[in-house]
Amino acid sequence: MKKFILIALAVLVSFAACKEHEDKINEVKIQAIVEGLPQASVEILLVDKTHGTSYTAVTGADGYAVFNLVAGLYEASSTFYKEAAIYNGINSAISVTDAGPNNFRLDMVTSTASQVIIKELYIGGCMDDADKQYLNDCYVILYNNSPVEGDASKFTFGMSPGANSNATNPYFKDGQLTNTDFIPAWNAVWWFQTTVTIPPYSQIVIAINGAIDHSATVSRSVDLSNADYVFYDPDVFNMAAKYPAPSASIPTSNYLQTYCYAQGKAWPLSSSSPAFFVFSPEVTTAEAFVSSPDNIDVPTNTASSCAKVPVDWVKDGIEVFNASAMDKNNKRFLSSVDAGYVVFTNKLGYSIYRNVDKEATEALAENQGKLVYDYAGGTADLENGSTDPSGIDAEASIAKGAHIIYKDTNNSTNDFHQRKVASIKK
C-alpha cells in the first residue's frame, strides 16, 4: 500500500511539473512606432504562426501593447489612422521564449489608398463535372472607388515570390523580408496596350486565363466571354489550355501584353495563395522598365528572376495565405503595400472579394433606400473562412443602383474576405 501511495505521489508530482511547464505564461510587450515615436491607441493583432490563434491588444501612452502568451512564434500587424494618413506595420519575427525578455517593436510606415483598386480576385478554380480540379478560368476585377473617372492605362500586373505563401521565397530570411525599397515581380508582368478609363463606382473584368465561356463545359465555372480585357500574348506564353483564343467580343486592342524575364509557357500565378499586385510605372513604360537588365534581379537562378518595382509605384495588392498550410505561410509584401493577408481555400469556386466601407457607403445620399443588408455570401461558417463585417451585400446593392465604396487600408486582413461564389457567376 505504501509503495502504491509513493508511486501515485510521484505520478502527481510529474504531472504537475509537466502542466506547470505547458502552462507557463509570458508577458509580451510590443511597442508601436509611428514617425519615429511611440504611438498610443494602436490596436495590434498578434497571430500564433503555428496554431493560427489570434490575439489583440491596444497600446498605452508608452506605445506598448501587452500580451500574455506561451512560448512560440508569432506575427504582429496593425493598421492605424492619424490625421487622415494610413500607417501599416508588420513584424513576422516575434519569437516568445520562457527565458525572456519578450519586448518587440512594430514599425509603422505610411501607406496610400488608391482610386482604382482590386475589387475581386478569382484564382482558385473549381471542380469540373467529373470532380477534377479546373484552373483555367482566373480573372481579376478593377474598380473605381471614387466619384470621378479613373485612369488605369498604365496599370501593370505582377506577382511576388514565393509562388505560394508556404513556398520558399529568396527575399525572406530570418523571419523578415530582405527587400526594403522595391517589390519583386516574379517571372513576368502584364500591361494594357490601350487607354483604359473607368467611370465612377464602376468596374472592368479582366480574364487572366481564357476569355471564353468556361461554364459551357464546366458548370461550376464562370463565363469570361464578355470580359472587358484579357491576358493574351501567345508570342510569349502559348500554353493552349491557359490561353485559348479569346471570345470575338473582345477587341484585340484589349489584349494585355507581357514580357517574360524568367521561364515558362504560362504565367505561374498561384491557384492557392498568390501575392498579386498592380503597379503604375512612372516616367517610363512597363515594357521599357522590365526589358532593361538594370531592373531585373536574379536572387538564385534564371527561373527566380524578378523585376524590382519601386514601392511608390504600387497601386494595390492582395496577400493571400494558403488555408491548408497556416503554420508555414510567410509574408511577401512590405507593410506599406499590404500589412495583412486573406486566408483562402482553392478548388471550390471561391473568390477573394473586397469588404464594403460601411460608414462611407452609407454616407452617400444617393444610396438612400438602395443598400441591401444581411450579406450571406461569405464563408465565415467554414474552417478558415471569412465574411464582410459590414453586413452590406455589395452586388445586390449595386443591382439596385447603389454606389459602393470599398474598404482600402492596404491590409488584406481588414479589406478582403473569402466569398462562396464568384461575383460574376450567374
Secondary structure per residue as TSV (DSSP state, phi and psi in degrees):
chain	resnum	aa	ss	phi	psi
A	1	M	-	360.0	-45.1
A	2	K	H	-60.5	-40.4
A	3	K	H	-63.0	-40.4
A	4	F	H	-62.9	-42.9
A	5	I	H	-63.3	-41.4
A	6	L	H	-63.7	-41.3
A	7	I	H	-64.3	-42.7
A	8	A	H	-62.5	-42.3
A	9	L	H	-63.4	-40.0
A	10	A	H	-63.0	-41.2
A	11	V	H	-64.2	-42.9
A	12	L	H	-63.8	-42.5
A	13	V	H	-63.0	-42.8
A	14	S	H	-63.2	-43.0
A	15	F	H	-63.4	-43.0
A	16	A	H	-63.3	-39.6
A	17	A	H	-65.1	-42.3
A	18	C	H	-65.0	-43.3
A	19	K	H	-64.8	-38.8
A	20	E	H	-61.7	-38.6
A	21	H	H	-69.6	-43.3
A	22	E	H	-65.0	-35.1
A	23	D	T	-94.4	9.0
A	24	K	-	-61.5	122.9
A	25	I	-	-106.3	133.0
A	26	N	E	-113.5	138.6
A	27	E	E	-77.7	124.7
A	28	V	E	-118.9	127.1
A	29	K	E	-117.8	127.3
A	30	I	E	-122.1	123.7
A	31	Q	E	-102.0	123.6
A	32	A	E	-85.3	129.5
A	33	I	E	-117.0	120.2
A	34	V	E	-120.8	123.6
A	35	E	T	52.8	40.0
A	36	G	T	82.8	0.0
A	37	L	E	-125.8	150.7
A	38	P	E	-59.7	140.0
A	39	Q	-	-122.8	126.1
A	40	A	S	-81.7	162.9
A	41	S	S	65.7	27.1
A	42	V	-	-97.1	122.2
A	43	E	E	-84.2	120.9
A	44	I	E	-106.3	130.1
A	45	L	E	-97.8	127.6
A	46	L	E	-120.0	126.0
A	47	V	E	-117.9	129.7
A	48	D	E	-71.3	114.4
A	49	K	T	-71.6	-14.9
A	50	T	T	-91.3	-43.5
A	51	H	T	-107.9	-12.4
A	52	G	-	81.7	1.6
A	53	T	-	-68.5	139.8
A	54	S	E	-118.1	151.3
A	55	Y	E	-137.7	151.3
A	56	T	E	-132.3	148.7
A	57	A	E	-154.3	154.4
A	58	V	E	-109.2	138.4
A	59	T	-	-71.5	146.2
A	60	G	-	-90.9	-165.7
A	61	A	T	-61.1	-26.5
A	62	D	T	-87.9	3.2
A	63	G	S	84.5	0.1
A	64	Y	E	-95.6	136.1
A	65	A	E	-106.5	136.9
A	66	V	E	-112.3	130.3
A	67	F	E	-122.5	156.6
A	68	N	E	-120.5	110.3
A	69	L	E	-137.7	156.4
A	70	V	-	-81.2	163.4
A	71	A	S	-60.8	145.3
A	72	G	E	160.2	-176.7
A	73	L	E	-101.2	131.9
A	74	Y	E	-133.2	163.1
A	75	E	E	-128.1	128.4
A	76	A	E	-105.7	140.2
A	77	S	E	-150.8	158.9
A	78	S	E	-163.7	152.7
A	79	T	E	-125.7	131.8
A	80	F	E	-137.3	137.9
A	81	Y	E	-104.6	133.6
A	82	K	E	-145.5	114.9
A	83	E	T	52.7	49.9
A	84	A	T	71.3	1.7
A	85	A	E	-98.7	150.5
A	86	I	E	-104.7	131.7
A	87	Y	E	-121.4	130.8
A	88	N	E	-120.7	147.9
A	89	G	E	-147.0	148.4
A	90	I	E	-149.9	138.7
A	91	N	E	-134.1	108.9
A	92	S	E	-91.1	4.1
A	93	A	E	-117.9	45.6
A	94	I	E	-87.2	102.9
A	95	S	E	-110.1	104.1
A	96	V	E	-88.5	127.9
A	97	T	-	-122.3	155.4
A	98	D	S	-69.4	-24.9
A	99	A	S	-78.2	-28.1
A	100	G	-	64.0	-172.3
A	101	P	-	-71.0	155.1
A	102	N	-	-116.8	66.7
A	103	N	E	-111.6	128.7
A	104	F	E	-134.4	168.0
A	105	R	E	-124.4	139.6
A	106	L	E	-123.5	101.4
A	107	D	E	-81.0	125.0
A	108	M	E	-100.0	130.4
A	109	V	E	-119.4	154.2
A	110	T	E	-68.3	146.3
A	111	S	E	-139.1	140.8
A	112	T	-	-111.5	129.2
A	113	A	-	-76.9	154.5
A	114	S	-	-114.4	156.4
A	115	Q	S	-73.9	-48.2
A	116	V	E	-100.0	124.0
A	117	I	E	-126.7	166.3
A	118	I	E	-80.3	118.7
A	119	K	E	-89.6	-41.1
A	120	E	E	-150.3	143.3
A	121	L	E	-130.1	120.8
A	122	Y	E	-115.3	106.4
A	123	I	-	-133.1	-6.2
A	124	G	S	-90.4	-7.6
A	125	G	-	66.9	-164.8
A	126	C	E	-152.5	-179.7
A	127	M	E	-92.7	134.9
A	128	D	-	-80.2	-175.0
A	129	D	T	-72.4	-8.1
A	130	A	T	-104.7	13.5
A	131	D	S	61.0	37.1
A	132	K	-	-112.6	151.2
A	133	Q	E	-68.3	134.4
A	134	Y	E	-118.9	121.8
A	135	L	-	-125.1	15.7
A	136	N	-	-102.2	26.2
A	137	D	-	-127.4	32.7
A	138	C	-	-72.3	148.7
A	139	Y	E	-153.6	164.5
A	140	V	E	-135.5	145.9
A	141	I	E	-115.5	126.3
A	142	L	E	-97.9	142.5
A	143	Y	E	-134.0	137.7
A	144	N	E	-86.9	106.2
A	145	N	-	-88.8	32.7
A	146	S	S	-145.4	169.1
A	147	P	S	-88.0	6.7
A	148	V	S	-123.9	156.7
A	149	E	-	-58.2	139.2
A	150	G	E	-110.7	143.1
A	151	D	E	-109.3	116.0
A	152	A	-	-113.2	18.5
A	153	S	T	-57.2	-35.4
A	154	K	T	-96.5	5.2
A	155	F	-	-62.9	135.7
A	156	T	E	-130.3	140.4
A	157	F	E	-109.0	134.6
A	158	G	E	-145.3	175.3
A	159	M	E	-142.4	146.8
A	160	S	-	-100.9	151.4
A	161	P	S	-78.1	159.8
A	162	G	S	-68.4	163.1
A	163	A	S	-55.4	-41.3
A	164	N	S	-116.2	158.8
A	165	S	T	-65.4	-21.5
A	166	N	T	-102.9	10.2
A	167	A	S	-93.5	166.2
A	168	T	-	-64.7	133.7
A	169	N	-	-123.2	116.0
A	170	P	T	-64.1	-13.6
A	171	Y	T	-100.0	8.8
A	172	F	E	-116.6	111.3
A	173	K	E	-133.4	134.6
A	174	D	T	53.3	40.1
A	175	G	T	80.2	6.3
A	176	Q	E	-137.8	154.5
A	177	L	E	-77.8	139.5
A	178	T	S	-91.5	-19.4
A	179	N	-	-82.8	128.2
A	180	T	S	-116.8	-26.1
A	181	D	S	-121.5	9.5
A	182	F	E	-148.6	159.5
A	183	I	E	-110.0	121.0
A	184	P	E	-73.0	128.5
A	185	A	E	-105.2	106.7
A	186	W	E	-79.8	141.8
A	187	N	S	75.8	-57.3
A	188	A	E	-169.0	165.4
A	189	V	E	-132.1	160.7
A	190	W	E	-123.5	146.0
A	191	W	E	-144.8	158.0
A	192	F	-	-74.2	150.7
A	193	Q	S	-114.9	18.1
A	194	T	S	-146.6	168.9
A	195	T	-	-69.3	132.0
A	196	V	-	-126.0	109.2
A	197	T	E	-117.0	144.1
A	198	I	E	-123.8	121.2
A	199	P	-	-61.6	164.3
A	200	P	T	-55.2	138.3
A	201	Y	T	50.5	40.5
A	202	S	-	-129.1	173.3
A	203	Q	E	-138.5	163.9
A	204	I	E	-128.6	139.9
A	205	V	E	-100.8	127.9
A	206	I	E	-120.3	116.8
A	207	A	E	-75.9	121.4
A	208	I	S	-82.6	-37.0
A	209	N	S	-132.3	127.7
A	210	G	-	63.7	87.1
A	211	A	-	-82.5	66.2
A	212	I	S	-136.7	175.0
A	213	D	B	-86.0	92.7
A	214	H	G	-67.6	-28.7
A	215	S	G	-68.9	-14.0
A	216	A	G	-67.5	-28.9
A	217	T	T	-114.9	-21.1
A	218	V	-	-127.2	102.4
A	219	S	T	-61.0	-28.5
A	220	R	T	-83.2	-6.3
A	221	S	S	-86.2	-166.2
A	222	V	-	-121.2	160.2
A	223	D	B	-96.9	109.9
A	224	L	-	-108.4	14.7
A	225	S	T	-70.1	-18.9
A	226	N	T	-107.0	19.4
A	227	A	-	-59.6	153.2
A	228	D	S	-79.5	-33.5
A	229	Y	E	-143.2	166.1
A	230	V	E	-149.3	140.2
A	231	F	E	-73.3	106.6
A	232	Y	-	-154.9	106.9
A	233	D	-	-147.5	77.4
A	234	P	T	-64.2	-13.5
A	235	D	T	-71.5	-19.2
A	236	V	T	-108.7	-55.5
A	237	F	-	-114.8	117.0
A	238	N	-	-124.5	22.2
A	239	M	-	-70.9	111.7
A	240	A	T	-59.6	-36.8
A	241	A	T	-64.3	-33.1
A	242	K	T	-87.3	-30.5
A	243	Y	S	-130.7	67.1
A	244	P	-	-69.6	161.8
A	245	A	-	-56.8	128.3
A	246	P	-	-65.6	159.3
A	247	S	-	-54.7	143.9
A	248	A	T	-64.4	-16.3
A	249	S	T	-74.4	-11.8
A	250	I	S	-101.3	115.3
A	251	P	-	-64.4	149.2
A	252	T	G	-61.3	-26.0
A	253	S	G	-65.6	-17.2
A	254	N	G	-97.2	12.3
A	255	Y	E	-83.3	126.7
A	256	L	E	-76.7	146.7
A	257	Q	E	-104.1	163.7
A	258	T	E	-143.4	165.1
A	259	Y	E	-139.9	119.7
A	260	C	E	-98.8	118.6
A	261	Y	S	-105.5	8.6
A	262	A	S	-120.6	-120.3
A	263	Q	-	-143.7	160.5
A	264	G	-	127.4	161.2
A	265	K	S	-101.1	-3.9
A	266	A	S	-150.3	150.3
A	267	W	-	-70.1	117.8
A	268	P	-	-82.8	55.8
A	269	L	-	-67.6	127.6
A	270	S	-	-61.7	139.8
A	271	S	S	-90.8	-6.3
A	272	S	S	-115.1	-32.7
A	273	S	-	-166.3	65.7
A	274	P	-	-79.0	159.9
A	275	A	E	-108.5	91.4
A	276	F	E	-101.1	133.2
A	277	F	E	-146.0	163.5
A	278	V	E	-123.0	133.7
A	279	F	E	-135.1	163.1
A	280	S	-	-129.1	107.8
A	281	P	-	-60.6	143.5
A	282	E	S	-109.5	137.6
A	283	V	S	72.9	-27.8
A	284	T	S	-122.0	-178.0
A	285	T	-	-105.4	163.2
A	286	A	H	-61.3	-43.7
A	287	E	H	-63.7	-44.7
A	288	A	H	-65.0	-37.3
A	289	F	H	-65.9	-51.4
A	290	V	H	-79.8	-18.1
A	291	S	T	-85.8	-5.0
A	292	S	S	-87.9	122.1
A	293	P	G	-57.5	-25.0
A	294	D	G	-64.3	-22.1
A	295	N	G	-101.6	5.9
A	296	I	E	-107.7	131.8
A	297	D	E	-110.5	138.4
A	298	V	-	-120.5	85.7
A	299	P	S	-66.6	-30.6
A	300	T	S	-132.2	-60.8
A	301	N	S	-146.8	-179.4
A	302	T	G	-56.6	-39.0
A	303	A	G	-63.3	-21.6
A	304	S	G	-93.4	4.5
A	305	S	-	-56.0	136.4
A	306	C	E	-135.0	143.2
A	307	A	E	-82.5	137.3
A	308	K	E	-91.0	93.3
A	309	V	E	-85.6	120.0
A	310	P	E	-55.6	137.6
A	311	V	G	-56.3	-37.5
A	312	D	G	-65.7	-18.1
A	313	W	G	-80.7	-19.1
A	314	V	E	-72.5	127.3
A	315	K	E	-96.4	-34.4
A	316	D	E	-165.8	157.4
A	317	G	E	-158.6	156.1
A	318	I	E	-129.6	119.5
A	319	E	E	-94.3	116.3
A	320	V	E	-109.5	130.8
A	321	F	E	-105.4	140.5
A	322	N	E	-74.4	118.4
A	323	A	G	-63.8	-24.3
A	324	S	G	-89.8	4.1
A	325	A	G	-140.4	45.1
A	326	M	T	-62.1	-25.0
A	327	D	T	-87.5	0.3
A	328	K	T	-125.0	-2.1
A	329	N	-	-72.3	145.3
A	330	N	-	-137.2	148.7
A	331	K	-	-67.6	146.8
A	332	R	-	-121.7	-19.2
A	333	F	S	-99.2	144.5
A	334	L	-	-66.3	155.6
A	335	S	T	-64.7	-23.9
A	336	S	T	-68.9	-22.9
A	337	V	T	-93.2	-47.5
A	338	D	-	-158.1	113.4
A	339	A	S	-88.5	0.6
A	340	G	S	-136.4	-151.3
A	341	Y	-	-164.9	157.6
A	342	V	E	-116.0	133.8
A	343	V	E	-85.3	137.0
A	344	F	E	-138.0	140.4
A	345	T	-	-114.3	123.9
A	346	N	-	-92.6	-179.1
A	347	K	S	77.5	-6.5
A	348	L	S	-112.6	11.6
A	349	G	S	81.1	9.0
A	350	Y	-	-74.5	158.4
A	351	S	E	-130.7	169.0
A	352	I	E	-105.6	116.5
A	353	Y	E	-124.7	140.9
A	354	R	E	-76.7	142.6
A	355	N	-	-76.4	152.8
A	356	V	B	-82.2	138.4
A	357	D	-	-81.5	96.5
A	358	K	H	-59.1	-49.9
A	359	E	H	-62.2	-45.7
A	360	A	H	-68.3	-39.3
A	361	T	H	-68.6	-42.5
A	362	E	H	-68.7	-22.1
A	363	A	T	-76.5	-15.4
A	364	L	-	-74.1	119.4
A	365	A	G	-59.4	-34.8
A	366	E	G	-69.5	-9.0
A	367	N	G	-89.7	0.8
A	368	Q	T	-55.1	120.9
A	369	G	T	78.3	3.8
A	370	K	T	-110.5	-9.6
A	371	L	-	-85.8	133.6
A	372	V	-	-105.5	129.0
A	373	Y	-	-107.1	-173.0
A	374	D	-	60.9	47.3
A	375	Y	-	-56.4	129.9
A	376	A	-	-126.6	19.7
A	377	G	-	-92.1	-0.8
A	378	G	B	-83.2	-170.8
A	379	T	-	-128.5	27.9
A	380	A	T	-62.0	-20.6
A	381	D	T	-80.3	-4.9
A	382	L	S	-107.8	158.6
A	383	E	T	-61.2	131.3
A	384	N	T	61.9	19.8
A	385	G	-	-87.2	178.5
A	386	S	-	-159.3	168.3
A	387	T	-	-149.2	175.8
A	388	D	-	-84.8	113.3
A	389	P	T	-67.3	-13.7
A	390	S	T	-68.5	-26.5
A	391	G	-	79.2	-2.7
A	392	I	-	-87.3	130.4
A	393	D	-	-85.0	99.6
A	394	A	H	-61.3	-48.1
A	395	E	H	-66.5	-40.7
A	396	A	H	-65.8	-36.3
A	397	S	H	-68.8	-42.1
A	398	I	H	-60.4	-39.8
A	399	A	H	-62.6	-24.4
A	400	K	T	-92.7	4.8
A	401	G	T	96.2	8.2
A	402	A	-	-75.5	153.4
A	403	H	-	-101.5	121.9
A	404	I	-	-100.2	132.1
A	405	I	-	-107.2	119.9
A	406	Y	B	-90.8	155.0
A	407	K	-	-70.5	135.7
A	408	D	-	-145.5	86.9
A	409	T	S	-110.0	3.8
A	410	N	S	57.3	39.8
A	411	N	-	-143.2	102.2
A	412	S	H	-62.4	-23.5
A	413	T	H	-62.8	-37.4
A	414	N	H	-86.6	-31.3
A	415	D	H	-93.7	-20.3
A	416	F	E	-130.5	160.6
A	417	H	E	-142.2	166.6
A	418	Q	E	-90.1	119.2
A	419	R	E	-97.1	141.5
A	420	K	S	-67.4	-38.7
A	421	V	S	-131.9	134.1
A	422	A	-	-53.9	141.8
A	423	S	T	-65.5	-25.1
A	424	I	T	-90.9	-2.2
A	425	K	-	-72.1	121.9
A	426	K	-	-106.3	360.0
